[in-house]
Amino acid sequence: MKNSENCEQVDLDGFKRVCPIKNLSEQNGKRFMVSDVEIAVFLVNGKVYALNNICPHQHTALIYDGFIEDGYVICPAHGWMFNLETGKMPLNRKGLESYPTLICNENVYVKVEKKEPKW
Ligand code: FES
């Protein structure tokens, strides 16, 4: 996550504004549509993370509602865990797409590159 007071010094190419940072609360995810992709955005210890919101297990759109623990979000449906930074599952197993985030002028931006799901 990048943090900048001055957007002119930041390359916003490809980043989309999702919400003001004040709309996020610590440990509580929110879901957004960005570039036709449903994402889950989290604020944890002052850092912003963005992951795909669709769990690869049974394709529920509940990642945003997951419990946060030790750098992971836990899917509320059956407990699969995904690293907030990388989207990977424990033991480096493939999990969710993760997306770059930045904060600029008190707004949260996310860069989502659409990929076809490999289910
Ligand atoms: S749907 Fe997420 S763990 Fe089953």
Backbone and ligand atoms as CSV (ligand in chain L), in Angstrom:
chain,resi,resn,atom,element,x,y,z
A,1,MET,N,N,0.838,-1.183,0.000
A,1,MET,CA,C,0.000,0.000,0.000
A,1,MET,C,C,0.877,1.239,0.000
A,2,LYS,N,N,0.571,2.170,-0.868
A,2,LYS,CA,C,1.267,3.446,-0.862
A,2,LYS,C,C,0.400,4.468,-0.154
A,3,ASN,N,N,1.040,5.446,0.439
A,3,ASN,CA,C,0.297,6.490,1.122
A,3,ASN,C,C,0.890,7.818,0.704
A,4,SER,N,N,0.078,8.679,0.161
A,4,SER,CA,C,0.606,9.954,-0.282
A,4,SER,C,C,-0.385,11.062,0.007
A,5,GLU,N,N,0.153,12.180,0.434
A,5,GLU,CA,C,-0.685,13.353,0.650
A,5,GLU,C,C,-0.966,14.051,-0.676
A,6,ASN,N,N,-0.024,13.931,-1.575
A,6,ASN,CA,C,-0.082,14.709,-2.803
A,6,ASN,C,C,-0.230,13.801,-4.012
A,7,CYS,N,N,-1.431,13.799,-4.589
A,7,CYS,CA,C,-1.696,12.879,-5.691
A,7,CYS,C,C,-0.874,13.183,-6.923
A,8,GLU,N,N,-0.416,14.418,-7.049
A,8,GLU,CA,C,0.358,14.737,-8.257
A,8,GLU,C,C,1.653,13.942,-8.319
A,9,GLN,N,N,2.130,13.511,-7.150
A,9,GLN,CA,C,3.380,12.752,-7.157
A,9,GLN,C,C,3.140,11.254,-7.293
A,10,VAL,N,N,1.887,10.889,-7.450
A,10,VAL,CA,C,1.561,9.463,-7.496
A,10,VAL,C,C,1.021,9.121,-8.871
A,11,ASP,N,N,1.448,8.001,-9.376
A,11,ASP,CA,C,0.947,7.542,-10.660
A,11,ASP,C,C,-0.378,6.811,-10.422
A,12,LEU,N,N,-1.471,7.480,-10.777
A,12,LEU,CA,C,-2.790,6.868,-10.549
A,12,LEU,C,C,-3.235,6.027,-11.736
A,13,ASP,N,N,-2.342,5.806,-12.649
A,13,ASP,CA,C,-2.691,5.057,-13.856
A,13,ASP,C,C,-3.253,3.679,-13.495
A,14,GLY,N,N,-4.494,3.473,-13.856
A,14,GLY,CA,C,-5.104,2.168,-13.609
A,14,GLY,C,C,-5.750,2.043,-12.252
A,15,PHE,N,N,-5.441,2.959,-11.340
A,15,PHE,CA,C,-6.061,2.909,-10.009
A,15,PHE,C,C,-7.436,3.568,-10.059
A,16,LYS,N,N,-8.392,2.956,-9.389
A,16,LYS,CA,C,-9.733,3.531,-9.314
A,16,LYS,C,C,-10.024,3.890,-7.858
A,17,ARG,N,N,-10.678,5.032,-7.671
A,17,ARG,CA,C,-11.048,5.449,-6.319
A,17,ARG,C,C,-12.197,4.574,-5.832
A,18,VAL,N,N,-12.097,4.031,-4.651
A,18,VAL,CA,C,-13.194,3.216,-4.135
A,18,VAL,C,C,-13.997,3.918,-3.041
A,19,CYS,N,N,-13.325,4.664,-2.160
A,19,CYS,CA,C,-14.064,5.365,-1.101
A,19,CYS,C,C,-13.101,6.234,-0.319
A,20,PRO,N,N,-13.659,7.166,0.476
A,20,PRO,CA,C,-12.796,7.894,1.403
A,20,PRO,C,C,-12.277,6.931,2.474
A,21,ILE,N,N,-11.066,7.147,2.920
A,21,ILE,CA,C,-10.483,6.262,3.940
A,21,ILE,C,C,-11.341,6.245,5.197
A,22,LYS,N,N,-12.028,7.349,5.494
A,22,LYS,CA,C,-12.849,7.398,6.714
A,22,LYS,C,C,-14.044,6.452,6.643
A,23,ASN,N,N,-14.391,5.974,5.464
A,23,ASN,CA,C,-15.504,5.027,5.330
A,23,ASN,C,C,-15.106,3.594,5.709
A,24,LEU,N,N,-13.808,3.366,5.874
A,24,LEU,CA,C,-13.355,2.032,6.291
A,24,LEU,C,C,-13.136,2.039,7.792
A,25,SER,N,N,-13.436,0.927,8.425
A,25,SER,CA,C,-13.119,0.841,9.845
A,25,SER,C,C,-12.227,-0.374,10.065
A,26,GLU,N,N,-11.362,-0.242,11.053
A,26,GLU,CA,C,-10.376,-1.283,11.351
A,26,GLU,C,C,-11.044,-2.656,11.495
A,27,GLN,N,N,-10.488,-3.636,10.817
A,27,GLN,CA,C,-10.890,-5.048,10.932
A,27,GLN,C,C,-12.234,-5.371,10.283
A,28,ASN,N,N,-12.903,-4.367,9.693
A,28,ASN,CA,C,-14.191,-4.631,9.053
A,28,ASN,C,C,-14.071,-4.427,7.548
A,29,GLY,N,N,-14.260,-5.488,6.797
A,29,GLY,CA,C,-14.148,-5.387,5.341
A,29,GLY,C,C,-15.374,-4.750,4.714
A,30,LYS,N,N,-15.160,-4.213,3.513
A,30,LYS,CA,C,-16.282,-3.693,2.721
A,30,LYS,C,C,-16.114,-4.206,1.309
A,31,ARG,N,N,-17.237,-4.365,0.605
A,31,ARG,CA,C,-17.110,-4.838,-0.776
A,31,ARG,C,C,-17.452,-3.716,-1.757
A,32,PHE,N,N,-16.760,-3.778,-2.888
A,32,PHE,CA,C,-16.925,-2.775,-3.931
A,32,PHE,C,C,-16.834,-3.475,-5.282
A,33,MET,N,N,-17.423,-2.834,-6.284
A,33,MET,CA,C,-17.201,-3.279,-7.661
A,33,MET,C,C,-16.182,-2.332,-8.286
A,34,VAL,N,N,-15.116,-2.872,-8.794
A,34,VAL,CA,C,-14.096,-2.066,-9.464
A,34,VAL,C,C,-13.761,-2.754,-10.778
A,35,SER,N,N,-13.915,-2.033,-11.863
A,35,SER,CA,C,-13.629,-2.600,-13.196
A,35,SER,C,C,-14.343,-3.938,-13.378
A,36,ASP,N,N,-15.605,-4.002,-12.960
A,36,ASP,CA,C,-16.439,-5.202,-13.099
A,36,ASP,C,C,-15.970,-6.384,-12.262
A,37,VAL,N,N,-15.129,-6.122,-11.291
A,37,VAL,CA,C,-14.663,-7.192,-10.398
A,37,VAL,C,C,-15.132,-6.855,-8.980
A,38,GLU,N,N,-15.695,-7.869,-8.305
A,38,GLU,CA,C,-16.118,-7.640,-6.924
A,38,GLU,C,C,-14.926,-7.839,-6.002
A,39,ILE,N,N,-14.615,-6.793,-5.248
A,39,ILE,CA,C,-13.443,-6.878,-4.375
A,39,ILE,C,C,-13.838,-6.641,-2.927
A,40,ALA,N,N,-12.988,-7.118,-2.033
A,40,ALA,CA,C,-13.143,-6.892,-0.596
A,40,ALA,C,C,-11.978,-6.018,-0.156
A,41,VAL,N,N,-12.287,-4.935,0.549
A,41,VAL,CA,C,-11.256,-3.991,0.984
A,41,VAL,C,C,-11.227,-3.973,2.512
A,42,PHE,N,N,-10.015,-4.039,3.051
A,42,PHE,CA,C,-9.847,-4.108,4.507
A,42,PHE,C,C,-8.875,-3.034,4.981
A,43,LEU,N,N,-9.150,-2.525,6.159
A,43,LEU,CA,C,-8.222,-1.637,6.854
A,43,LEU,C,C,-7.743,-2.389,8.094
A,44,VAL,N,N,-6.453,-2.698,8.121
A,44,VAL,CA,C,-5.918,-3.471,9.247
A,44,VAL,C,C,-4.635,-2.801,9.719
A,45,ASN,N,N,-4.631,-2.362,10.953
A,45,ASN,CA,C,-3.481,-1.650,11.525
A,45,ASN,C,C,-3.051,-0.487,10.642
A,46,GLY,N,N,-4.026,0.226,10.107
A,46,GLY,CA,C,-3.744,1.419,9.312
A,46,GLY,C,C,-3.382,1.148,7.870
A,47,LYS,N,N,-3.268,-0.118,7.487
A,47,LYS,CA,C,-2.938,-0.453,6.092
A,47,LYS,C,C,-4.187,-0.934,5.357
A,48,VAL,N,N,-4.242,-0.624,4.071
A,48,VAL,CA,C,-5.399,-1.015,3.269
A,48,VAL,C,C,-5.014,-2.197,2.377
A,49,TYR,N,N,-5.876,-3.204,2.341
A,49,TYR,CA,C,-5.662,-4.396,1.523
A,49,TYR,C,C,-6.887,-4.618,0.643
A,50,ALA,N,N,-6.652,-5.148,-0.534
A,50,ALA,CA,C,-7.770,-5.449,-1.435
A,50,ALA,C,C,-7.588,-6.845,-2.017
A,51,LEU,N,N,-8.634,-7.643,-1.891
A,51,LEU,CA,C,-8.638,-9.011,-2.421
A,51,LEU,C,C,-9.907,-9.220,-3.228
A,52,ASN,N,N,-9.889,-10.226,-4.084
A,52,ASN,CA,C,-11.133,-10.603,-4.745
A,52,ASN,C,C,-12.130,-11.060,-3.673
A,53,ASN,N,N,-13.400,-10.732,-3.877
A,53,ASN,CA,C,-14.397,-11.043,-2.831
A,53,ASN,C,C,-15.011,-12.436,-2.979
A,54,ILE,N,N,-14.679,-13.156,-4.021
A,54,ILE,CA,C,-15.330,-14.446,-4.276
A,54,ILE,C,C,-14.428,-15.580,-3.790
A,55,CYS,N,N,-14.888,-16.304,-2.803
A,55,CYS,CA,C,-14.087,-17.399,-2.252
A,55,CYS,C,C,-13.939,-18.514,-3.284
A,56,PRO,N,N,-12.722,-19.031,-3.487
A,56,PRO,CA,C,-12.543,-20.092,-4.475
A,56,PRO,C,C,-13.119,-21.440,-4.047
A,57,HIS,N,N,-13.519,-21.573,-2.786
A,57,HIS,CA,C,-14.048,-22.848,-2.316
A,57,HIS,C,C,-15.437,-23.116,-2.917
A,58,GLN,N,N,-16.434,-22.357,-2.491
A,58,GLN,CA,C,-17.779,-22.557,-3.060
A,58,GLN,C,C,-18.313,-21.287,-3.690
A,59,HIS,N,N,-17.387,-20.415,-4.024
A,59,HIS,CA,C,-17.702,-19.217,-4.812
A,59,HIS,C,C,-18.700,-18.290,-4.128
A,60,THR,N,N,-18.688,-18.265,-2.813
A,60,THR,CA,C,-19.538,-17.320,-2.102
A,60,THR,C,C,-18.868,-15.943,-2.112
A,61,ALA,N,N,-19.683,-14.904,-2.159
A,61,ALA,CA,C,-19.164,-13.529,-2.192
A,61,ALA,C,C,-19.142,-12.966,-0.778
A,62,LEU,N,N,-18.334,-13.610,0.074
A,62,LEU,CA,C,-18.367,-13.269,1.502
A,62,LEU,C,C,-17.014,-12.916,2.098
A,63,ILE,N,N,-15.991,-12.830,1.263
A,63,ILE,CA,C,-14.665,-12.572,1.834
A,63,ILE,C,C,-14.664,-11.268,2.634
A,64,TYR,N,N,-15.381,-10.260,2.160
A,64,TYR,CA,C,-15.410,-8.953,2.851
A,64,TYR,C,C,-15.895,-9.105,4.299
A,65,ASP,N,N,-16.688,-10.137,4.545
A,65,ASP,CA,C,-17.291,-10.331,5.861
A,65,ASP,C,C,-16.439,-11.234,6.746
A,66,GLY,N,N,-15.238,-11.567,6.274
A,66,GLY,CA,C,-14.397,-12.508,7.007
A,66,GLY,C,C,-13.786,-11.911,8.262
A,67,PHE,N,N,-13.405,-12.812,9.138
A,67,PHE,CA,C,-12.730,-12.448,10.389
A,67,PHE,C,C,-11.246,-12.238,10.075
A,68,ILE,N,N,-10.654,-11.217,10.675
A,68,ILE,CA,C,-9.239,-10.915,10.420
A,68,ILE,C,C,-8.403,-11.460,11.574
A,69,GLU,N,N,-7.359,-12.227,11.216
A,69,GLU,CA,C,-6.504,-12.780,12.269
A,69,GLU,C,C,-5.111,-13.053,11.720
A,70,ASP,N,N,-4.104,-12.521,12.388
A,70,ASP,CA,C,-2.705,-12.800,12.054
A,70,ASP,C,C,-2.394,-12.590,10.577
A,71,GLY,N,N,-2.878,-11.501,10.022
A,71,GLY,CA,C,-2.546,-11.197,8.624
A,71,GLY,C,C,-3.371,-11.960,7.612
A,72,TYR,N,N,-4.379,-12.675,8.087
A,72,TYR,CA,C,-5.249,-13.438,7.182
A,72,TYR,C,C,-6.690,-12.984,7.335
A,73,VAL,N,N,-7.477,-13.141,6.262
A,73,VAL,CA,C,-8.921,-13.029,6.378
A,73,VAL,C,C,-9.474,-14.446,6.263
A,74,ILE,N,N,-10.433,-14.753,7.124
A,74,ILE,CA,C,-10.985,-16.104,7.184
A,74,ILE,C,C,-12.396,-16.087,6.595
A,75,CYS,N,N,-12.617,-16.859,5.550
A,75,CYS,CA,C,-13.924,-16.899,4.905
A,75,CYS,C,C,-14.974,-17.340,5.926
A,76,PRO,N,N,-16.056,-16.564,6.087
A,76,PRO,CA,C,-17.054,-16.914,7.104
A,76,PRO,C,C,-17.847,-18.171,6.761
A,77,ALA,N,N,-17.788,-18.629,5.519
A,77,ALA,CA,C,-18.600,-19.799,5.151
A,77,ALA,C,C,-18.022,-21.089,5.730
A,78,HIS,N,N,-16.732,-21.376,5.455
A,78,HIS,CA,C,-16.159,-22.639,5.954
A,78,HIS,C,C,-14.735,-22.490,6.479
A,79,GLY,N,N,-14.278,-21.262,6.616
A,79,GLY,CA,C,-13.016,-21.057,7.314
A,79,GLY,C,C,-11.745,-21.103,6.497
A,80,TRP,N,N,-11.822,-21.122,5.186
A,80,TRP,CA,C,-10.577,-21.040,4.417
A,80,TRP,C,C,-9.921,-19.703,4.713
A,81,MET,N,N,-8.569,-19.697,4.751
A,81,MET,CA,C,-7.822,-18.498,5.135
A,81,MET,C,C,-7.027,-17.959,3.957
A,82,PHE,N,N,-6.993,-16.634,3.850
A,82,PHE,CA,C,-6.284,-15.982,2.743
A,82,PHE,C,C,-5.424,-14.851,3.295
A,83,ASN,N,N,-4.175,-14.843,2.875
A,83,ASN,CA,C,-3.258,-13.798,3.303
A,83,ASN,C,C,-3.728,-12.436,2.787
A,84,LEU,N,N,-3.794,-11.447,3.664
A,84,LEU,CA,C,-4.306,-10.135,3.256
A,84,LEU,C,C,-3.438,-9.494,2.186
A,85,GLU,N,N,-2.138,-9.743,2.260
A,85,GLU,CA,C,-1.209,-9.096,1.330
A,85,GLU,C,C,-1.195,-9.793,-0.028
A,86,THR,N,N,-1.136,-11.110,-0.005
A,86,THR,CA,C,-0.917,-11.858,-1.260
A,86,THR,C,C,-2.160,-12.587,-1.759
A,87,GLY,N,N,-3.144,-12.792,-0.892
A,87,GLY,CA,C,-4.323,-13.573,-1.256
A,87,GLY,C,C,-4.097,-15.072,-1.168
A,88,LYS,N,N,-2.835,-15.472,-0.885
A,88,LYS,CA,C,-2.536,-16.915,-0.854
A,88,LYS,C,C,-3.060,-17.574,0.416
A,89,MET,N,N,-3.254,-18.872,0.309
A,89,MET,CA,C,-3.666,-19.652,1.468
A,89,MET,C,C,-2.410,-20.142,2.196
A,90,PRO,N,N,-2.556,-20.640,3.419
A,90,PRO,CA,C,-1.382,-21.172,4.120
A,90,PRO,C,C,-0.656,-22.211,3.262
A,91,LEU,N,N,0.632,-22.384,3.519
A,91,LEU,CA,C,1.502,-23.277,2.744
A,91,LEU,C,C,1.643,-22.801,1.308
A,92,ASN,N,N,1.442,-21.488,1.132
A,92,ASN,CA,C,1.661,-20.863,-0.169
A,92,ASN,C,C,0.726,-21.373,-1.260
A,93,ARG,N,N,-0.409,-21.920,-0.837
A,93,ARG,CA,C,-1.363,-22.407,-1.848
A,93,ARG,C,C,-2.093,-21.231,-2.476
A,94,LYS,N,N,-2.412,-21.398,-3.728
A,94,LYS,CA,C,-3.095,-20.355,-4.477
A,94,LYS,C,C,-4.466,-20.076,-3.850
A,95,GLY,N,N,-4.843,-18.817,-3.768
A,95,GLY,CA,C,-6.124,-18.498,-3.152
A,95,GLY,C,C,-6.887,-17.465,-3.952
A,96,LEU,N,N,-6.794,-16.211,-3.497
A,96,LEU,CA,C,-7.521,-15.111,-4.120
A,96,LEU,C,C,-6.562,-14.182,-4.850
A,97,GLU,N,N,-7.071,-13.501,-5.849
A,97,GLU,CA,C,-6.301,-12.419,-6.450
A,97,GLU,C,C,-6.164,-11.300,-5.417
A,98,SER,N,N,-4.988,-10.683,-5.354
A,98,SER,CA,C,-4.816,-9.494,-4.518
A,98,SER,C,C,-4.510,-8.316,-5.435
A,99,TYR,N,N,-4.826,-7.122,-4.977
A,99,TYR,CA,C,-4.724,-5.937,-5.825
A,99,TYR,C,C,-3.956,-4.837,-5.109
A,100,PRO,N,N,-3.148,-4.078,-5.863
A,100,PRO,CA,C,-2.421,-2.961,-5.248
A,100,PRO,C,C,-3.389,-1.867,-4.777
A,101,THR,N,N,-3.056,-1.269,-3.652
A,101,THR,CA,C,-3.888,-0.188,-3.107
A,101,THR,C,C,-3.017,1.027,-2.849
A,102,LEU,N,N,-3.635,2.185,-2.793
A,102,LEU,CA,C,-2.938,3.364,-2.305
A,102,LEU,C,C,-3.939,4.328,-1.698
A,103,ILE,N,N,-3.414,5.183,-0.836
A,103,ILE,CA,C,-4.246,6.225,-0.228
A,103,ILE,C,C,-3.706,7.555,-0.714
A,104,CYS,N,N,-4.599,8.372,-1.208
A,104,CYS,CA,C,-4.195,9.642,-1.770
A,104,CYS,C,C,-5.262,10.670,-1.414
A,105,ASN,N,N,-4.844,11.766,-0.814
A,105,ASN,CA,C,-5.797,12.801,-0.383
A,105,ASN,C,C,-6.984,12.199,0.374
A,106,GLU,N,N,-6.681,11.299,1.289
A,106,GLU,CA,C,-7.712,10.697,2.160
A,106,GLU,C,C,-8.679,9.768,1.427
A,107,ASN,N,N,-8.346,9.405,0.203
A,107,ASN,CA,C,-9.179,8.460,-0.542
A,107,ASN,C,C,-8.406,7.170,-0.803
A,108,VAL,N,N,-9.158,6.076,-0.872
A,108,VAL,CA,C,-8.565,4.769,-1.142
A,108,VAL,C,C,-8.703,4.462,-2.632
A,109,TYR,N,N,-7.611,4.034,-3.232
A,109,TYR,CA,C,-7.602,3.645,-4.640
A,109,TYR,C,C,-7.139,2.194,-4.753
A,110,VAL,N,N,-7.716,1.486,-5.717
A,110,VAL,CA,C,-7.331,0.089,-5.951
A,110,VAL,C,C,-7.143,-0.110,-7.447
A,111,LYS,N,N,-6.132,-0.885,-7.781
A,111,LYS,CA,C,-5.884,-1.201,-9.185
A,111,LYS,C,C,-6.278,-2.650,-9.439
A,112,VAL,N,N,-7.343,-2.822,-10.192
A,112,VAL,CA,C,-7.858,-4.166,-10.456
A,112,VAL,C,C,-7.623,-4.521,-11.908
A,113,GLU,N,N,-6.897,-5.593,-12.097
A,113,GLU,CA,C,-6.761,-6.106,-13.456
A,113,GLU,C,C,-7.613,-7.344,-13.544
A,114,LYS,N,N,-8.569,-7.301,-14.471
A,114,LYS,CA,C,-9.520,-8.402,-14.559
A,114,LYS,C,C,-8.846,-9.636,-15.136
A,115,LYS,N,N,-9.005,-10.747,-14.441
A,115,LYS,CA,C,-8.493,-12.023,-14.959
A,115,LYS,C,C,-9.641,-13.007,-14.976
A,116,GLU,N,N,-9.599,-13.900,-15.907
A,116,GLU,CA,C,-10.644,-14.927,-15.933
A,116,GLU,C,C,-10.399,-15.884,-14.770
A,117,PRO,N,N,-11.444,-16.206,-14.016
A,117,PRO,CA,C,-11.231,-17.161,-12.916
A,117,PRO,C,C,-10.814,-18.529,-13.455
A,118,LYS,N,N,-9.919,-19.168,-12.711
A,118,LYS,CA,C,-9.449,-20.491,-13.155
A,118,LYS,C,C,-10.098,-21.564,-12.303
A,119,TRP,N,N,-11.422,-21.583,-12.254
A,119,TRP,CA,C,-12.114,-22.579,-11.429
A,119,TRP,C,C,-12.294,-23.873,-12.182
L,1,FES,S1,S,-17.025,-20.735,0.587
L,1,FES,FE1,FE,-15.271,-19.841,1.541
L,1,FES,S2,S,-14.517,-21.465,2.747
L,1,FES,FE2,FE,-16.234,-22.361,1.755
